[in-house]
Structure formats: C-alpha cells, structure tokens
Amino acid sequence: MLLIPAIDLKDGNCVRLRQGRMEDDTVFDADPLAPAARWVQAGARRLHLVDLNGAFAGQPVNGEVIQAICEAWPTLPIQVGGGIRDEATIEAYLDMGVNFCIIGTQAVKDPEFVARACGRFPGHIIVGLDAKEGKVAINGWAEVTDIQVSDLAKRFEQAGVSAIVYTDIGRDGMMTGCNVEATTDLANAVKIPIIASGGITNLDDICRLCAADTNNIMGAITGRAIYEGSLDFAAGQRLADELS
C-alpha cells in the first residue's frame, strides 16, 4: 500500500484545513517545494496535490506551484485535484507533467464529463468522492448531497476511472483516525483501486488499513499527521510495505 503525502495549496502556501473549511487553515510552509522535497527524500512514491483555491473558484489557481513541483521531480507520479472542471484543464495538467487528474465536484454534477475524460485521457483520470456519513459532498465540501458514495463509485468504475480517492470529511484534518470501515465497504463495492483519505494519524491507522478485509485499498493519503509529527512518513511507508 502506498502512503501518499498531501500538499494542499492555498494562496501559494502549503496548508492543511480542518474538515475542509477554508477559514480554518494552518500554514505549514510558504514554499510548497520544501515539503515536497522532504517527502520525496523520505521515500514517497507519489504526491497528492490539491489546489484548494481552485476547488472553490472552479478553475486552477495554484497552477504555477504545481508546475514547479512537476518540473522538480519529472519521474515521480503526481496526482492533482481541485478546480478540474473541463477537458482543457486536464490537458494542461498532463502537459505540465501531472500523471493523474482528480475530478471531484464536476464528477458529481456531470458524470458524463468523467466518461468523456476517461475516453480522451485513458489511465489518467481519478474521481475524488468526499463523503459525510456516506453521502457525497461537493463544492469544496461546502454542500452535502443525498447521493450515496457507493452508487457513484459503481458508475465511475463503468466509465473507466483509474482509481477513487475516498475522503471522510468528518475526519479530515481532525487527527481522529481513518474511517477504515467505510473505506473497506467502498473498496468491496467496486473492483477499481481505492485510495483512502481523511484522519490518518499514526502507525495504528496504517496497520488497520492494511488489515482491512479487502485487497482493493491501493494507497492512503496523509496530511496533517506528517506535518505535525504524529506520523513519521518514512516509518509509515516501511510499515505499509511490510504489511501489504
């Protein structure tokens, strides 16, 4: 299982939010390339970048920072989410070296967009499903819908997405542990890989994910824990390798 460090971008800074609230942020570094270098040196095999401003604006805002990270590590797989609402944005990101584009809000609002994107950019599309109590949230988590996560996941599996990033927004940035049960349920509902996100705090969470009753959790995104020090990234990846 891959442990994937998150670099969340707001106003050009590397930050972490609590439960997706833009007003409740912690700035960890004014230069996002510094934490990127730290995680790469610690053994990261993929980076998870989120344009938080873009998620609310509906279009990329921190593209220059993302491009700089891609140029610094051209062979490292990088996945990007936040504000990806059209094919032109996907094409621009892939051209700058991004490997996977994560479609979130637009996937829920226009599922056919996902199908078109998978057809045009096969192997490069991931859907991000963010949920609160099993219901999908959109618009930077500002709005919770009545749509069940598993129903959408099955639809996007048929569309040809490469993976699904599943985030429990009730736990994201709260350091309360990963919702392993909900993640496992989703992983068992589909055949495409699931990437867990939200609440991963320490080595125990990694143990619990690796012990989950599924073979379909390919990775886990971690943010605040590795920035605040409750999880040593290198030790976490070594543990995941041993248990996977």
KAMOTA-V698862 format. One line per field, one symbol per residue. phi: phi as a letter, one per 20 degrees, with the letter a starting at -180 (. if undefined). burial: # if it has 24 or more other ideal C-beta (glycine too) atoms within 12 Angstrom, else .. A space follows every 50 residues. Layout:
BEGIN
phi: ???
burial: ???
END
This chain:
BEGIN
phi: .fedfecedclndeccddlmefeddcedafdffffgfffffeofdadddc effffeenbgcdffffffffffcfdefcdcconecbfffgfffffeofec deedgffffbgffffffffecfndddddddcclndfdclmmfceedefgf ffgffffffoffaceddeffdfmeldnfefffffgffeecdffddfbonf dbffffgfffeffaddeeabeccgffeenfcegfffffffffef
burial: ##########.#########.#..#..##..##.##.###..######## ######...####.######..#..##########.#.##.###.##### ########..#.###.##..#..#########.########..##.#.## .##.###.#################.####.######.##.######### ###.######.#.#.############...###..##.##....
END
